Amino acid sequence: MKLTRRGFIASAIAAGSVRALPQIAAKTGGRRILTLVYDKSLGMMRAVDKLVP
């Protein structure tokens, strides 16, 4: 897999949000919704986690 600068930044942000999101969800007590989306910059599917109060 050839990783471009844009793909690297997108994956780094996604990895950072995965680490921070469970702590935020525990504090707010909201519901989490997991959605799969196609990321053109990465050229593959990735998971998007949303918090719904």
N, CA, C and O of each residue as an XYZ file, in Angstrom:
212
protein
N       0.844     -1.184      0.000
C       0.000      0.000      0.000
C       0.883      1.239      0.000
O       1.781      1.369      0.831
N       0.626      2.141     -0.929
C       1.379      3.386     -1.003
C       0.649      4.449     -0.183
O      -0.499      4.785     -0.475
N       1.312      4.971      0.836
C       0.701      5.933      1.740
C       1.154      7.341      1.371
O       2.347      7.641      1.402
N       0.205      8.200      1.023
C       0.512      9.579      0.668
C       0.484     10.450      1.916
O       0.108     10.002      3.000
N       0.881     11.680      1.744
C       0.876     12.623      2.881
C      -0.540     12.811      3.411
O      -0.763     12.813      4.622
N      -1.492     12.968      2.501
C      -2.891     13.160      2.901
C      -3.416     11.923      3.625
O      -4.126     12.039      4.623
N      -3.069     10.753      3.126
C      -3.490      9.508      3.766
C      -2.881      9.337      5.142
O      -3.539      8.859      6.066
N      -1.612      9.729      5.278
C      -0.960      9.640      6.571
C      -1.629     10.559      7.586
O      -1.873     10.156      8.723
N      -1.922     11.777      7.187
C      -2.572     12.732      8.096
C      -3.952     12.218      8.500
O      -4.325     12.299      9.670
N      -4.717     11.685      7.531
C      -6.057     11.167      7.840
C      -5.991      9.995      8.802
O      -6.793      9.906      9.731
N      -5.039      9.092      8.586
C      -4.931      7.939      9.487
C      -4.432      8.349     10.865
O      -4.829      7.752     11.866
N      -3.565      9.361     10.933
C      -3.078      9.838     12.226
C      -4.208     10.490     13.027
O      -4.306     10.289     14.238
N      -5.049     11.259     12.364
C      -6.187     11.891     13.043
C      -7.178     10.829     13.510
O      -7.709     10.914     14.617
N      -7.425      9.830     12.666
C      -8.346      8.752     13.042
C      -7.816      7.974     14.239
O      -8.580      7.624     15.139
N      -6.519      7.701     14.256
C      -5.930      6.974     15.380
C      -5.997      7.802     16.663
O      -6.244      7.256     17.738
N      -5.785      9.082     16.560
C      -5.864      9.957     17.732
C      -7.272     10.037     18.285
O      -7.466     10.057     19.501
N      -8.263     10.083     17.390
C      -9.650     10.167     17.857
C     -10.094      8.853     18.500
O     -10.913      8.865     19.419
N      -9.569      7.729     18.031
C      -9.913      6.438     18.640
C      -9.409      6.375     20.069
O     -10.064      5.783     20.927
N      -8.254      6.977     20.343
C      -7.716      6.982     21.709
C      -8.498      7.919     22.616
O      -8.708      7.601     23.786
N      -8.936      9.074     22.102
C      -9.584     10.083     22.934
C     -11.084      9.862     23.084
O     -11.671     10.269     24.087
N     -11.705      9.229     22.106
C     -13.161      9.113     22.099
C     -13.743      8.328     23.262
O     -14.742      8.777     23.825
N     -13.187      7.179     23.668
C     -13.790      6.456     24.808
C     -13.798      7.275     26.098
O     -14.728      7.148     26.894
N     -12.798      8.098     26.318
C     -12.763      8.940     27.512
C     -13.850      9.997     27.444
O     -14.491     10.292     28.453
N     -14.066     10.567     26.277
C     -15.112     11.584     26.111
C     -16.489     10.946     26.268
O     -17.376     11.530     26.890
N     -16.672      9.748     25.705
C     -17.972      9.066     25.781
C     -18.318      8.711     27.215
O     -19.484      8.781     27.604
N     -17.339      8.336     27.998
C     -17.600      7.980     29.395
C     -18.048      9.195     30.194
O     -18.870      9.072     31.102
N     -17.519     10.362     29.867
C     -17.875     11.578     30.591
C     -19.264     12.086     30.208
O     -20.014     12.542     31.071
N     -19.612     12.013     28.921
C     -20.880     12.575     28.464
C     -22.051     11.615     28.631
O     -23.183     12.056     28.833
N     -21.801     10.319     28.551
C     -22.876      9.350     28.715
C     -23.769      9.218     27.502
O     -24.882      8.706     27.615
N     -23.313      9.665     26.347
C     -24.117      9.571     25.135
C     -24.017      8.208     24.482
O     -23.273      7.336     24.933
N     -24.786      8.038     23.402
C     -24.773      6.794     22.642
C     -23.776      6.908     21.503
O     -23.657      7.967     20.886
N     -23.063      5.834     21.219
C     -22.070      5.830     20.154
C     -22.635      5.114     18.934
O     -23.213      4.033     19.048
N     -22.462      5.732     17.755
C     -22.907      5.135     16.502
C     -21.685      4.953     15.613
O     -20.975      5.915     15.320
N     -21.443      3.724     15.187
C     -20.302      3.393     14.344
C     -20.771      3.263     12.901
O     -21.696      2.505     12.607
N     -20.126      4.008     11.998
C     -20.475      3.997     10.583
C     -19.231      3.717      9.763
O     -18.158      4.240     10.065
N     -19.364      2.897      8.727
C     -18.260      2.656      7.809
C     -18.412      3.564      6.600
O     -19.480      3.622      5.990
N     -17.338      4.275      6.254
C     -17.349      5.169      5.102
C     -16.136      4.872      4.224
O     -15.117      4.369      4.698
N     -16.264      5.193      2.932
C     -15.145      5.014      2.010
C     -14.331      6.295      1.997
O     -14.853      7.358      1.661
N     -13.074      6.208      2.353
C     -12.170      7.353      2.384
C     -11.343      7.342      1.106
O     -10.495      6.470      0.917
N     -11.592      8.321      0.221
C     -10.889      8.366     -1.061
C      -9.395      8.612     -0.881
O      -8.584      8.093     -1.648
N      -9.028      9.397      0.123
C      -7.609      9.699      0.327
C      -6.830      8.456      0.749
O      -5.668      8.296      0.374
N      -7.463      7.573      1.528
C      -6.817      6.326      1.932
C      -7.026      5.217      0.916
O      -6.242      4.271      0.843
N      -8.103      5.342      0.123
C      -8.418      4.317     -0.853
C      -9.007      3.066     -0.240
O      -8.876      1.975     -0.797
N      -9.666      3.218      0.923
C     -10.265      2.061      1.591
C     -11.344      2.516      2.557
O     -11.541      3.712      2.775
N     -12.033      1.551      3.129
C     -13.089      1.854      4.103
C     -12.448      2.172      5.458
O     -11.399      1.633      5.809
N     -13.111      3.065      6.211
C     -12.672      3.330      7.578
C     -13.901      3.570      8.449
O     -14.980      3.895      7.955
N     -13.714      3.403      9.733
C     -14.821      3.538     10.684
C     -14.901      4.966     11.205
O     -13.882      5.588     11.505
N     -16.122      5.475     11.308
C     -16.370      6.798     11.893
C     -17.286      6.597     13.081
O     -18.379      6.046     12.949
N     -16.838      7.044     14.239
C     -17.582      6.874     15.480
C     -18.200      8.212     15.859
O     -17.486      9.204     16.010
N     -19.548      8.248     16.018
C     -20.236      9.481     16.382
C     -20.861      9.330     17.766
O     -21.311      8.247     18.142
N     -20.881     10.421     18.512
C     -21.550     10.449     19.811
C     -22.879     11.156     19.669
O     -22.946     12.271     19.151
N     -23.945     10.506     20.133
C     -25.279     11.094     20.086
C     -25.787     11.193     21.516
O     -25.847     10.186     22.221
N     -26.154     12.399     21.956
C     -26.618     12.548     23.344
C     -27.953     11.864     23.614
O     -28.455     11.912     24.737
